């Protein structure tokens, strides 16, 4: 298993364009048969959420995503791989995370993208805080999002 | 060594980072959590549910039984909720 290009990993405040990133990743390549693009968006939680605030651990966030990328490259043969994770204040509808995997065939690209997301959720040092909209029934003005057991289970299904 | 705190651990302690000098005998992450818990009300509140606390030494996840002997930077935080 392998990765034929350096993984691209960015932790940034700025918004990103998934289509543009996918186009750049495959530009000039003729060995790629499949590109999977996953974008995680900020939900408004039924109209109650004003914004998400994402805190991260600078330095470790990049290092941990890089370790997850190395794991993915050890399991699948990939042509290229990109992960962008945002931090700071994010409004409903805006993108939070982008995972792009490219491979000769679709199986590796789909599986690697799914694996990367499952591992990012449980291993990358990011924490979400919800800011509630005023006038809604949410009691607390802002609250940290709790870790979900289903996310741990999703990561564990890949084994080590 | 430098200690860093994130999310509600940071909020309860009331600071993002600090230099700490734990006494001899504080050998593991677990020992350090116990020692920090005695440093004030905020620390006690941050570490009251020890099992939920995650730690990283020099940018890599570690378990509570990990040695802190060579650590330059140690971070404490709740389970991660990114993605």
gemmi code that builds the backbone of each chain (N, CA, C; Angstrom):
import gemmi

chains = {
    "A": [
        ("UNK", (0.857, -1.186, 0.000), (0.000, 0.000, 0.000), (0.892, 1.234, 0.000)),
        ("UNK", (0.389, 2.318, -0.526), (1.279, 3.466, -0.696), (0.494, 4.744, -0.978)),
        ("UNK", (1.259, 5.817, -0.970), (0.713, 7.113, -1.357), (1.737, 7.734, -2.292)),
        ("UNK", (1.315, 8.024, -3.542), (2.301, 8.447, -4.537), (2.550, 9.955, -4.541)),
        ("UNK", (1.934, 10.695, -3.619), (2.225, 12.131, -3.481), (2.192, 12.481, -2.003)),
        ("UNK", (2.925, 13.508, -1.617), (2.898, 13.967, -0.227), (1.461, 14.324, 0.166)),
        ("UNK", (0.992, 13.870, 1.324), (-0.351, 14.302, 1.730), (-0.379, 15.814, 1.966)),
        ("UNK", (-1.475, 16.427, 1.598), (-1.632, 17.871, 1.837), (-2.509, 18.032, 3.074)),
        ("UNK", (-1.975, 18.693, 4.083), (-2.696, 18.855, 5.349), (-2.703, 20.334, 5.719)),
        ("UNK", (-3.891, 20.872, 5.891), (-3.974, 22.292, 6.263), (-4.967, 22.476, 7.417)),
        ("UNK", (-4.545, 23.225, 8.420), (-5.419, 23.595, 9.527), (-5.533, 25.107, 9.424)),
        ("UNK", (-6.717, 25.588, 9.170), (-6.875, 27.004, 8.827), (-8.195, 27.580, 9.312)),
        ("UNK", (-8.213, 28.923, 9.432), (-9.399, 29.655, 9.850), (-10.297, 29.898, 8.632)),
        ("UNK", (-9.653, 30.091, 7.493), (-10.338, 30.517, 6.280), (-11.230, 29.414, 5.714)),
        ("UNK", (-12.255, 29.862, 5.006), (-13.158, 28.950, 4.320), (-12.400, 28.319, 3.139)),
        ("UNK", (-12.894, 27.172, 2.655), (-12.248, 26.529, 1.504), (-13.289, 26.175, 0.460)),
        ("UNK", (-12.819, 25.905, -0.753), (-13.688, 25.517, -1.850), (-13.350, 24.081, -2.236)),
        ("UNK", (-14.253, 23.157, -1.917), (-13.989, 21.732, -2.117), (-13.712, 21.410, -3.586)),
        ("UNK", (-14.491, 22.003, -4.482), (-14.339, 21.736, -5.908), (-12.974, 22.170, -6.426)),
        ("UNK", (-12.582, 23.361, -5.963), (-11.293, 23.921, -6.370), (-10.146, 23.033, -5.872)),
        ("UNK", (-10.242, 22.576, -4.622), (-9.198, 21.728, -4.043), (-9.097, 20.399, -4.793)),
        ("UNK", (-10.254, 19.818, -5.136), (-10.260, 18.540, -5.865), (-9.652, 18.711, -7.255)),
        ("UNK", (-9.979, 19.822, -7.906), (-9.450, 20.083, -9.255), (-7.927, 20.226, -9.210)),
        ("UNK", (-7.429, 20.968, -8.184), (-5.982, 21.174, -8.047), (-5.256, 19.855, -7.794)),
        ("UNK", (-5.905, 19.006, -6.993), (-5.287, 17.741, -6.591), (-5.086, 16.786, -7.762)),
        ("UNK", (-5.995, 16.863, -8.730), (-5.941, 15.909, -9.841), (-5.346, 16.513, -11.108)),
        ("UNK", (-5.083, 17.821, -11.084), (-4.561, 18.524, -12.248), (-3.251, 17.898, -12.742)),
        ("UNK", (-3.201, 17.601, -14.033), (-1.979, 17.069, -14.631), (-1.722, 15.597, -14.319)),
        ("UNK", (-2.616, 14.947, -13.582), (-2.418, 13.533, -13.260), (-3.235, 12.679, -14.227)),
        ("UNK", (-2.638, 11.611, -14.715), (-3.378, 10.723, -15.606), (-3.508, 9.323, -15.025)),
        ("UNK", (-3.024, 9.162, -13.764), (-3.056, 7.851, -13.110), (-4.261, 7.694, -12.188)),
        ("UNK", (-5.052, 8.752, -12.040), (-6.160, 8.734, -11.080), (-7.462, 8.323, -11.755)),
        ("UNK", (-8.118, 7.324, -11.208), (-9.398, 6.875, -11.760), (-10.570, 7.226, -10.877)),
        ("UNK", (-10.296, 7.638, -9.630), (-11.388, 7.908, -8.683), (-10.976, 8.985, -7.693)),
        ("UNK", (-11.882, 9.932, -7.492), (-11.666, 10.966, -6.475), (-12.886, 10.994, -5.565)),
        ("UNK", (-12.659, 10.847, -4.267), (-13.749, 10.970, -3.306), (-13.525, 12.254, -2.520)),
        ("UNK", (-14.557, 13.097, -2.501), (-14.493, 14.374, -1.782), (-15.541, 14.360, -0.688)),
        ("UNK", (-15.106, 14.459, 0.561), (-16.057, 14.547, 1.667), (-15.947, 15.919, 2.304)),
        ("UNK", (-17.085, 16.596, 2.447), (-17.107, 17.894, 3.130), (-18.040, 17.811, 4.326)),
        ("UNK", (-17.540, 18.140, 5.497), (-18.375, 18.231, 6.703), (-18.831, 19.670, 6.861)),
        ("UNK", (-20.161, 19.856, 7.014), (-20.721, 21.208, 7.109), (-21.252, 21.480, 8.512)),
        ("UNK", (-21.373, 22.741, 8.837), (-21.954, 23.160, 10.112), (-23.481, 23.182, 9.980)),
        ("UNK", (-24.170, 22.348, 10.789), (-25.646, 22.312, 10.810), (-26.171, 23.432, 11.711)),
        ("UNK", (-27.425, 23.847, 11.489), (-27.990, 24.863, 12.398), (-28.799, 24.229, 13.541)),
        ("UNK", (-28.803, 22.893, 13.603), (-29.479, 22.153, 14.676), (-30.932, 22.617, 14.834)),
        ("UNK", (-31.658, 22.592, 13.738), (-33.078, 22.960, 13.764), (-33.307, 24.440, 14.045)),
        ("UNK", (-32.364, 25.265, 13.656), (-32.520, 26.717, 13.808), (-32.044, 27.258, 15.147)),
        ("UNK", (-31.479, 26.387, 16.018), (-31.079, 26.846, 17.357), (-29.628, 27.312, 17.422)),
        ("UNK", (-28.855, 26.968, 16.404), (-27.421, 27.269, 16.463), (-27.052, 28.551, 15.708)),
        ("UNK", (-26.369, 29.455, 16.406), (-25.906, 30.689, 15.757), (-24.565, 30.436, 15.075)),
        ("UNK", (-23.696, 29.685, 15.764), (-22.368, 29.396, 15.212), (-21.699, 28.287, 16.011)),
        ("UNK", (-20.742, 27.676, 15.379), (-19.869, 26.726, 16.062), (-18.535, 27.415, 16.261)),
        ("UNK", (-17.944, 27.194, 17.437), (-16.604, 27.706, 17.654), (-15.701, 26.489, 17.798)),
        ("UNK", (-14.679, 26.410, 16.968), (-13.801, 25.245, 17.007), (-12.436, 25.643, 17.546)),
        ("UNK", (-12.092, 24.995, 18.662), (-10.782, 25.209, 19.270), (-9.871, 24.074, 18.804)),
        ("UNK", (-8.590, 24.364, 18.644), (-7.672, 23.290, 18.266), (-6.344, 23.458, 18.975)),
        ("UNK", (-5.530, 22.431, 18.900), (-4.204, 22.424, 19.510), (-3.211, 22.618, 18.371)),
        ("UNK", (-2.749, 23.858, 18.162), (-1.841, 24.115, 17.039), (-0.588, 23.247, 17.163)),
        ("UNK", (-0.123, 22.742, 16.061), (1.057, 21.872, 16.081), (0.643, 20.422, 16.197)),
        ("UNK", (-0.089, 20.092, 17.257), (-0.519, 18.701, 17.389), (-1.604, 18.369, 16.363)),
        ("UNK", (-2.469, 19.324, 16.053), (-3.552, 19.058, 15.092), (-2.952, 18.592, 13.757)),
        ("UNK", (-1.967, 19.331, 13.268), (-1.316, 18.977, 12.004), (-0.594, 17.631, 12.131)),
        ("UNK", (0.103, 17.438, 13.272), (0.878, 16.207, 13.480), (-0.037, 14.982, 13.534)),
        ("UNK", (-1.169, 15.125, 14.205), (-2.074, 13.979, 14.360), (-2.745, 13.646, 13.023)),
        ("UNK", (-3.141, 14.675, 12.273), (-3.734, 14.416, 10.951), (-2.694, 13.723, 10.059)),
        ("UNK", (-1.441, 14.150, 10.162), (-0.371, 13.526, 9.365), (-0.214, 12.048, 9.741)),
        ("UNK", (-0.317, 11.735, 11.033), (-0.212, 10.326, 11.457), (-1.373, 9.504, 10.901)),
        ("UNK", (-2.579, 10.092, 10.906), (-3.746, 9.388, 10.363), (-3.567, 9.185, 8.849)),
        ("UNK", (-2.970, 10.180, 8.176), (-2.714, 10.069, 6.732), (-1.721, 8.941, 6.445)),
        ("UNK", (-0.687, 8.824, 7.276), (0.302, 7.744, 7.120), (-0.388, 6.384, 7.299)),
        ("UNK", (-1.287, 6.296, 8.296), (-2.068, 5.064, 8.516), (-2.883, 4.708, 7.274)),
        ("UNK", (-3.529, 5.725, 6.689), (-4.367, 5.486, 5.505), (-3.511, 4.992, 4.337)),
        ("UNK", (-2.337, 5.604, 4.173), (-1.448, 5.227, 3.068), (-0.884, 3.823, 3.257)),
        ("UNK", (-0.833, 3.360, 4.522), (-0.348, 2.006, 4.790), (-1.415, 0.961, 4.459)),
        ("UNK", (-2.672, 1.392, 4.441), (-3.764, 0.445, 4.222), (-4.246, 0.396, 2.774)),
        ("UNK", (-4.129, 1.528, 2.068), (-4.641, 1.595, 0.697), (-3.600, 2.206, -0.231)),
        ("UNK", (-3.727, 1.885, -1.512), (-2.857, 2.504, -2.507), (-3.557, 3.763, -3.011)),
        ("UNK", (-2.991, 4.903, -2.646), (-3.629, 6.176, -2.972), (-2.716, 7.014, -3.862)),
        ("UNK", (-3.331, 7.763, -4.764), (-2.565, 8.652, -5.636), (-2.306, 9.980, -4.929)),
        ("UNK", (-3.317, 10.474, -4.210), (-3.113, 11.664, -3.386), (-4.187, 11.767, -2.317)),
        ("UNK", (-3.887, 12.626, -1.357), (-4.726, 12.723, -0.173), (-4.644, 14.157, 0.359)),
        ("UNK", (-5.783, 14.709, 0.692), (-5.816, 16.070, 1.231), (-6.777, 16.136, 2.405)),
        ("UNK", (-6.356, 16.813, 3.466), (-7.248, 17.063, 4.605), (-7.143, 18.547, 4.960)),
        ("UNK", (-8.289, 19.216, 5.013), (-8.335, 20.592, 5.529), (-9.307, 20.594, 6.707)),
        ("UNK", (-8.884, 21.134, 7.836), (-9.785, 21.274, 8.980), (-9.753, 22.719, 9.435)),
        ("UNK", (-10.919, 23.317, 9.576), (-10.987, 24.722, 9.997), (-11.095, 24.849, 11.511)),
        ("UNK", (-10.735, 26.030, 12.004), (-10.953, 26.357, 13.408), (-11.520, 27.772, 13.476)),
        ("UNK", (-11.916, 28.185, 14.666), (-12.503, 29.511, 14.838), (-14.014, 29.459, 14.737)),
        ("UNK", (-14.619, 30.601, 14.468), (-16.076, 30.707, 14.427), (-16.603, 30.300, 13.056)),
        ("UNK", (-17.555, 29.370, 13.044), (-18.079, 28.836, 11.791), (-19.606, 28.944, 11.799)),
        ("UNK", (-20.159, 29.568, 10.783), (-21.606, 29.790, 10.711), (-22.301, 28.586, 10.078)),
        ("UNK", (-23.590, 28.360, 10.441), (-24.337, 27.270, 9.805), (-24.267, 27.370, 8.277)),
        ("UNK", (-24.064, 26.226, 7.651), (-23.951, 26.189, 6.195), (-22.517, 26.222, 5.705)),
        ("UNK", (-21.619, 26.690, 6.561), (-20.211, 26.756, 6.143), (-19.536, 25.392, 6.288)),
        ("UNK", (-18.508, 25.141, 5.468), (-17.774, 23.885, 5.608), (-16.826, 23.930, 6.804)),
        ("UNK", (-16.628, 22.751, 7.435), (-15.718, 22.617, 8.582), (-14.488, 21.815, 8.184)),
        ("UNK", (-14.737, 20.687, 7.539), (-13.647, 19.767, 7.245), (-13.768, 19.249, 5.814)),
        ("UNK", (-12.619, 19.041, 5.195), (-12.585, 18.496, 3.836), (-11.587, 17.347, 3.783)),
        ("UNK", (-12.039, 16.216, 3.272), (-11.143, 15.084, 3.032), (-11.261, 14.720, 1.558)),
        ("UNK", (-10.146, 14.675, 0.872), (-10.148, 14.227, -0.530), (-9.150, 13.084, -0.672)),
        ("UNK", (-9.617, 11.998, -1.255), (-8.725, 10.875, -1.534), (-8.818, 10.562, -3.024)),
        ("UNK", (-7.693, 10.312, -3.626), (-7.665, 9.970, -5.042), (-6.900, 8.670, -5.209)),
        ("UNK", (-7.428, 7.822, -6.097), (-6.815, 6.514, -6.301), (-7.074, 6.043, -7.730)),
        ("UNK", (-6.435, 4.943, -8.104), (-6.668, 4.387, -9.431), (-8.102, 3.857, -9.541)),
        ("UNK", (-8.586, 3.280, -8.424), (-9.917, 2.676, -8.425), (-10.742, 3.191, -7.249)),
        ("UNK", (-12.076, 3.115, -7.369), (-12.947, 3.765, -6.396), (-12.890, 3.161, -4.994)),
        ("UNK", (-12.665, 1.844, -4.921), (-12.715, 1.180, -3.611), (-11.765, 1.809, -2.603)),
        ("UNK", (-10.530, 1.979, -3.003), (-9.525, 2.541, -2.101), (-9.869, 3.980, -1.728)),
        ("UNK", (-10.349, 4.752, -2.705), (-10.667, 6.161, -2.448), (-11.829, 6.287, -1.459)),
        ("UNK", (-12.901, 5.496, -1.678), (-14.044, 5.526, -0.750), (-13.623, 5.099, 0.656)),
        ("UNK", (-12.950, 3.957, 0.744), (-12.594, 3.409, 2.063), (-11.640, 4.327, 2.811)),
        ("UNK", (-10.640, 4.852, 2.098), (-9.658, 5.711, 2.757), (-10.310, 6.998, 3.263)),
        ("UNK", (-11.248, 7.553, 2.498), (-11.929, 8.790, 2.924), (-12.745, 8.532, 4.185)),
        ("UNK", (-13.439, 7.399, 4.201), (-14.257, 7.038, 5.358), (-13.378, 6.811, 6.598)),
        ("UNK", (-12.283, 6.095, 6.404), (-11.312, 5.837, 7.473), (-10.747, 7.149, 8.026)),
        ("UNK", (-10.355, 8.039, 7.122), (-9.770, 9.318, 7.544), (-10.759, 10.108, 8.402)),
        ("UNK", (-12.008, 10.168, 7.977), (-13.009, 10.916, 8.756), (-13.246, 10.273, 10.115)),
        ("UNK", (-13.368, 8.935, 10.146), (-13.604, 8.247, 11.423), (-12.449, 8.504, 12.391)),
        ("UNK", (-11.225, 8.473, 11.884), (-10.069, 8.683, 12.752), (-9.890, 10.139, 13.154)),
        ("UNK", (-10.176, 11.049, 12.220), (-10.061, 12.475, 12.551), (-10.977, 12.838, 13.701)),
        ("UNK", (-12.183, 12.295, 13.659), (-13.183, 12.631, 14.682), (-12.740, 12.244, 16.085)),
        ("UNK", (-12.025, 11.140, 16.196), (-11.673, 10.661, 17.539), (-10.228, 10.959, 17.933)),
        ("UNK", (-9.367, 11.327, 16.982), (-7.945, 11.513, 17.304), (-7.396, 12.927, 17.084)),
        ("UNK", (-7.995, 13.676, 16.163), (-7.446, 15.021, 15.882), (-7.904, 15.991, 16.975)),
        ("UNK", (-6.962, 16.764, 17.539), (-7.309, 17.624, 18.680), (-8.068, 18.898, 18.297)),
        ("UNK", (-9.380, 18.701, 18.098), (-10.310, 19.806, 17.839), (-11.488, 19.636, 18.785)),
        ("UNK", (-12.041, 20.763, 19.232), (-13.198, 20.714, 20.134), (-14.222, 21.739, 19.665)),
        ("UNK", (-15.484, 21.270, 19.565), (-16.557, 22.149, 19.090), (-17.358, 22.717, 20.253)),
        ("UNK", (-17.608, 24.001, 20.183), (-18.498, 24.649, 21.147), (-19.659, 25.253, 20.371)),
        ("UNK", (-20.881, 25.007, 20.858), (-22.050, 25.536, 20.169), (-22.448, 26.880, 20.765)),
        ("UNK", (-22.696, 27.840, 19.905), (-23.260, 29.121, 20.352), (-24.714, 29.145, 19.922)),
        ("UNK", (-25.604, 29.236, 20.922), (-27.036, 29.185, 20.626), (-27.544, 30.522, 20.115)),
        ("UNK", (-28.570, 30.455, 19.280), (-29.236, 31.690, 18.826), (-30.075, 32.234, 19.957)),
        ("UNK", (-30.126, 33.550, 20.105), (-30.960, 34.125, 21.165), (-32.422, 33.912, 20.789)),
        ("UNK", (-33.264, 33.766, 21.818), (-34.691, 33.579, 21.563), (-35.077, 32.145, 21.288)),
        ("UNK", (-34.103, 31.240, 21.350), (-34.448, 29.833, 21.178), (-34.536, 29.184, 22.549)),
        ("UNK", (-34.971, 27.945, 22.574), (-35.203, 27.254, 23.842), (-33.933, 26.702, 24.483)),
        ("UNK", (-32.831, 26.873, 23.802), (-31.595, 26.328, 24.358), (-31.232, 27.109, 25.620)),
        ("UNK", (-31.082, 26.381, 26.722), (-30.904, 27.035, 28.025), (-29.543, 27.705, 28.165)),
        ("UNK", (-28.521, 27.009, 27.730), (-27.177, 27.542, 27.898), (-26.822, 28.370, 26.668)),
        ("UNK", (-26.160, 29.486, 26.872), (-25.772, 30.346, 25.760), (-24.762, 29.676, 24.862)),
        ("UNK", (-23.839, 28.946, 25.476), (-22.844, 28.224, 24.690), (-22.451, 26.969, 25.454)),
        ("UNK", (-22.180, 25.918, 24.720), (-21.874, 24.651, 25.385), (-20.941, 23.812, 24.533)),
        ("UNK", (-20.036, 23.108, 25.190), (-19.129, 22.209, 24.474), (-19.896, 20.999, 23.979)),
        ("UNK", (-19.598, 20.600, 22.780), (-20.205, 19.401, 22.202), (-19.559, 18.191, 22.873)),
        ("UNK", (-20.366, 17.226, 23.294), (-19.826, 16.024, 23.919), (-19.390, 15.019, 22.871)),
        ("UNK", (-18.371, 14.224, 23.214), (-17.917, 13.175, 22.295), (-19.002, 12.109, 22.204)),
        ("UNK", (-19.181, 11.577, 21.010), (-20.222, 10.567, 20.801), (-19.622, 9.165, 20.787)),
        ("UNK", (-20.312, 8.247, 21.460), (-19.847, 6.850, 21.474), (-19.853, 6.244, 20.080)),
        ("UNK", (-20.827, 6.700, 19.256), (-20.900, 6.128, 17.902), (-19.665, 6.515, 17.071)),
        ("UNK", (-19.048, 7.667, 17.402), (-17.823, 8.051, 16.706), (-16.672, 7.123, 17.095)),
        ("UNK", (-16.603, 6.773, 18.388), (-15.568, 5.832, 18.843), (-15.768, 4.481, 18.164)),
        ("UNK", (-17.029, 4.046, 18.107), (-17.339, 2.754, 17.487), (-16.973, 2.777, 16.004)),
        ("UNK", (-17.229, 3.915, 15.345), (-16.909, 4.034, 13.915), (-15.404, 3.912, 13.694)),
        ("UNK", (-14.611, 4.505, 14.586), (-13.151, 4.424, 14.444), (-12.650, 3.027, 14.782)),
        ("UNK", (-13.277, 2.406, 15.788), (-12.812, 1.085, 16.221), (-13.055, -0.003, 15.181)),
        ("UNK", (-14.057, 0.212, 14.323), (-14.373, -0.847, 13.346), (-13.214, -1.093, 12.362)),
        ("UNK", (-12.305, -0.118, 12.246), (-11.169, -0.286, 11.332), (-10.042, -1.102, 11.966)),
        ("UNK", (-10.116, -1.321, 13.271), (-9.051, -2.049, 13.967), (-7.788, -1.224, 13.992)),
        ("UNK", (-6.686, -1.787, 14.408), (-5.411, -1.029, 14.404), (-4.404, -1.706, 13.506)),
    ],
    "B": [
        ("UNK", (8.328, 21.845, 32.921), (7.681, 21.539, 31.638), (6.502, 22.474, 31.427)),
        ("UNK", (6.097, 22.558, 30.162), (4.967, 23.422, 29.840), (3.685, 22.585, 29.839)),
        ("UNK", (2.648, 23.092, 30.502), (1.350, 22.430, 30.492), (0.377, 23.274, 29.684)),
        ("UNK", (-0.426, 22.600, 28.848), (-1.442, 23.299, 28.054), (-2.804, 22.698, 28.353)),
        ("UNK", (-3.813, 23.550, 28.304), (-5.176, 23.100, 28.589), (-6.103, 23.541, 27.461)),
        ("UNK", (-7.045, 22.655, 27.106), (-7.961, 22.973, 26.010), (-9.424, 22.739, 26.397)),
        ("UNK", (-10.305, 23.445, 25.679), (-11.760, 23.328, 25.808), (-12.187, 23.539, 27.265)),
        ("UNK", (-13.064, 22.673, 27.819), (-13.556, 22.969, 29.180), (-12.498, 22.753, 30.253)),
        ("UNK", (-11.455, 22.011, 29.946), (-10.346, 21.897, 30.914), (-9.707, 23.288, 31.071)),
        ("UNK", (-9.480, 23.948, 29.940), (-8.919, 25.308, 29.934), (-9.840, 26.289, 30.675)),
        ("UNK", (-11.141, 26.196, 30.368), (-12.084, 27.132, 30.994), (-12.144, 26.967, 32.506)),
        ("UNK", (-12.119, 25.716, 32.978), (-12.209, 25.484, 34.426), (-10.945, 25.922, 35.149)),
        ("UNK", (-9.797, 25.681, 34.524), (-8.530, 26.082, 35.150), (-8.326, 27.590, 35.027)),
        ("UNK", (-8.841, 28.157, 33.943), (-8.771, 29.603, 33.783), (-7.498, 30.092, 33.110)),
        ("UNK", (-6.768, 29.188, 32.500), (-5.600, 29.612, 31.717), (-5.339, 28.644, 30.574)),
        ("UNK", (-4.654, 29.144, 29.544), (-4.399, 28.311, 28.364), (-3.150, 27.453, 28.547)),
        ("UNK", (-2.153, 27.989, 29.288), (-0.910, 27.246, 29.480), (-0.129, 27.838, 30.639)),
        ("UNK", (0.833, 27.093, 31.122), (1.682, 27.559, 32.227), (2.895, 26.636, 32.350)),
        ("UNK", (3.910, 27.140, 33.039), (5.053, 26.279, 33.328), (4.823, 25.630, 34.680)),
        ("UNK", (5.008, 24.323, 34.744), (4.773, 23.615, 36.006), (6.047, 22.877, 36.417)),
        ("UNK", (6.230, 22.749, 37.723), (7.380, 22.026, 38.269), (6.887, 21.041, 39.318)),
        ("UNK", (6.362, 19.910, 38.841), (5.866, 18.922, 39.799), (7.018, 18.340, 40.623)),
        ("UNK", (6.744, 17.991, 41.890), (7.801, 17.443, 42.738), (8.228, 16.053, 42.286)),
        ("UNK", (9.373, 15.616, 42.768), (9.838, 14.258, 42.489), (8.790, 13.267, 42.982)),
        ("UNK", (8.656, 12.170, 42.266), (7.626, 11.200, 42.664), (6.403, 11.309, 41.777)),
        ("UNK", (6.247, 12.460, 41.116), (5.188, 12.608, 40.117), (5.777, 12.079, 38.804)),
        ("UNK", (5.503, 10.803, 38.506), (6.222, 10.116, 37.428), (5.390, 9.897, 36.168)),
        ("UNK", (4.082, 9.792, 36.337), (3.227, 9.480, 35.185), (2.195, 10.578, 34.962)),
        ("UNK", (1.500, 10.469, 33.833), (0.407, 11.396, 33.519), (-0.626, 11.349, 34.646)),
        ("UNK", (-0.922, 10.141, 35.091), (-1.896, 9.963, 36.170), (-1.456, 10.690, 37.450)),
        ("UNK", (-0.180, 10.535, 37.807), (0.363, 11.233, 38.982), (0.227, 12.749, 38.816)),
        ("UNK", (0.510, 13.198, 37.596), (0.483, 14.643, 37.331), (-0.944, 15.190, 37.461)),
        ("UNK", (-1.923, 14.420, 36.968), (-3.324, 14.846, 37.101), (-3.683, 14.966, 38.592)),
        ("UNK", (-3.255, 13.982, 39.392), (-3.551, 14.019, 40.832), (-2.898, 15.233, 41.486)),
        ("UNK", (-1.643, 15.492, 41.098), (-0.923, 16.632, 41.675), (-1.586, 17.962, 41.270)),
        ("UNK", (-1.936, 18.069, 39.983), (-2.593, 19.294, 39.495), (-3.940, 19.516, 40.183)),
        ("UNK", (-4.651, 18.432, 40.434), (-5.976, 18.524, 41.072), (-5.911, 19.234, 42.417)),
        ("UNK", (-4.735, 19.180, 43.062), (-4.565, 19.806, 44.381), (-4.087, 21.254, 44.288)),
        ("UNK", (-3.985, 21.795, 43.069), (-3.426, 23.147, 42.906), (-4.485, 24.250, 42.979)),
        ("UNK", (-5.708, 23.881, 43.294), (-6.745, 24.906, 43.412), (-8.094, 24.391, 42.947)),
        ("UNK", (-9.118, 25.206, 43.215), (-10.502, 24.817, 42.911), (-10.727, 24.550, 41.424)),
        ("UNK", (-10.192, 25.431, 40.582), (-10.363, 25.281, 39.138), (-9.759, 23.981, 38.634)),
        ("UNK", (-8.578, 23.675, 39.143), (-7.894, 22.428, 38.762), (-8.711, 21.216, 39.222)),
        ("UNK", (-9.204, 21.295, 40.468), (-10.006, 20.180, 41.006), (-11.239, 19.955, 40.131)),
        ("UNK", (-11.863, 21.069, 39.691), (-13.071, 20.961, 38.853), (-12.711, 20.391, 37.476)),
        ("UNK", (-11.592, 20.829, 36.931), (-11.181, 20.371, 35.597), (-10.909, 18.868, 35.581)),
        ("UNK", (-10.324, 18.377, 36.681), (-9.885, 16.974, 36.700), (-10.776, 16.074, 37.544)),
        ("UNK", (-11.987, 16.559, 37.911), (-12.834, 15.791, 38.842), (-13.221, 14.425, 38.263)),
        ("UNK", (-13.413, 14.366, 36.936), (-13.719, 13.073, 36.325), (-12.499, 12.640, 35.517)),
        ("UNK", (-11.545, 12.071, 36.251), (-10.223, 11.795, 35.702), (-10.253, 10.925, 34.441)),
        ("UNK", (-11.184, 9.962, 34.443), (-11.241, 9.017, 33.317), (-11.542, 9.691, 31.978)),
        ("UNK", (-12.244, 10.828, 32.010), (-12.600, 11.495, 30.746), (-11.451, 12.352, 30.209)),
        ("UNK", (-10.441, 12.593, 31.032), (-9.348, 13.486, 30.624), (-8.383, 12.770, 29.681)),
        ("UNK", (-8.122, 13.403, 28.529), (-7.130, 12.897, 27.580), (-5.856, 13.716, 27.739)),
        ("UNK", (-4.728, 13.092, 27.392), (-3.451, 13.793, 27.518), (-2.596, 13.563, 26.287)),
        ("UNK", (-1.730, 14.527, 26.014), (-0.755, 14.392, 24.932), (0.586, 14.890, 25.442)),
        ("UNK", (1.635, 14.155, 25.116), (2.988, 14.596, 25.436), (3.703, 14.917, 24.126)),
        ("UNK", (4.229, 16.133, 24.048), (4.941, 16.595, 22.852), (4.188, 16.251, 21.561)),
        ("UNK", (2.899, 16.625, 21.555), (2.036, 16.535, 20.367), (1.597, 15.120, 19.990)),
        ("UNK", (1.734, 14.146, 20.898), (1.248, 12.794, 20.601), (0.383, 12.302, 21.760)),
        ("UNK", (-0.725, 11.628, 21.412), (-1.608, 11.087, 22.443), (-0.861, 10.110, 23.337)),
        ("UNK", (-1.138, 10.156, 24.641), (-0.570, 9.176, 25.569), (-1.657, 8.701, 26.526)),
        ("UNK", (-1.425, 7.525, 27.114), (-2.344, 7.000, 28.125), (-1.933, 7.548, 29.494)),
        ("UNK", (-2.806, 7.361, 30.472), (-2.538, 7.898, 31.810), (-1.325, 7.261, 32.494)),
        ("UNK", (-0.934, 6.061, 32.038), (0.217, 5.417, 32.689), (1.552, 5.798, 32.030)),
        ("UNK", (1.506, 6.695, 31.045), (2.741, 7.115, 30.365), (3.637, 7.916, 31.311)),
        ("UNK", (4.954, 7.737, 31.126), (5.929, 8.481, 31.922), (6.016, 9.926, 31.429)),
        ("UNK", (6.202, 10.848, 32.366), (6.354, 12.255, 31.979), (7.817, 12.697, 32.067)),
        ("UNK", (8.714, 11.720, 32.291), (10.128, 12.029, 32.565), (10.786, 12.918, 31.509)),
        ("UNK", (10.507, 12.640, 30.219), (11.198, 13.397, 29.168), (10.282, 14.424, 28.495)),
        ("UNK", (9.099, 14.634, 29.065), (8.113, 15.524, 28.434), (8.566, 16.981, 28.480)),
        ("UNK", (8.474, 17.651, 27.325), (8.717, 19.093, 27.298), (7.376, 19.830, 27.384)),
        ("UNK", (6.369, 19.223, 26.736), (5.060, 19.863, 26.684), (3.995, 18.801, 26.934)),
        ("UNK", (3.116, 19.067, 27.892), (2.054, 18.103, 28.168), (0.714, 18.837, 28.126)),
        ("UNK", (-0.237, 18.249, 27.405), (-1.537, 18.900, 27.227), (-2.643, 18.036, 27.814)),
        ("UNK", (-3.637, 18.699, 28.391), (-4.809, 18.011, 28.943), (-6.058, 18.563, 28.275)),
        ("UNK", (-6.973, 17.645, 27.899), (-8.171, 18.083, 27.192), (-9.264, 17.025, 27.279)),
        ("UNK", (-10.511, 17.426, 26.980), (-11.602, 16.441, 26.932), (-11.517, 15.613, 25.649)),
        ("UNK", (-12.332, 14.550, 25.549), (-12.370, 13.798, 24.284), (-12.629, 14.745, 23.113)),
        ("UNK", (-12.021, 14.443, 21.989), (-12.062, 15.348, 20.847), (-13.390, 15.276, 20.094)),
        ("UNK", (-13.794, 16.406, 19.538), (-15.087, 16.487, 18.844), (-14.955, 17.227, 17.515)),
        ("UNK", (-13.847, 17.007, 16.831), (-13.665, 17.664, 15.531), (-14.351, 16.915, 14.416)),
        ("UNK", (-13.937, 17.214, 13.208), (-14.484, 16.534, 12.042), (-15.777, 17.156, 11.558)),
    ],
}
model = gemmi.Model(1)
for chain_id, residues in chains.items():
    chain = gemmi.Chain(chain_id)
    for i, (resn, *xyz) in enumerate(residues, 1):
        res = gemmi.Residue()
        res.name, res.seqid = resn, gemmi.SeqId(i, " ")
        for name, pos in zip(("N", "CA", "C"), xyz):
            atom = gemmi.Atom()
            atom.name, atom.element = name, gemmi.Element(name[0])
            atom.pos, atom.b_iso = gemmi.Position(*pos), 0.0
            res.add_atom(atom)
        chain.add_residue(res)
    model.add_chain(chain)
structure = gemmi.Structure()
structure.add_model(model)
structure.setup_entities()
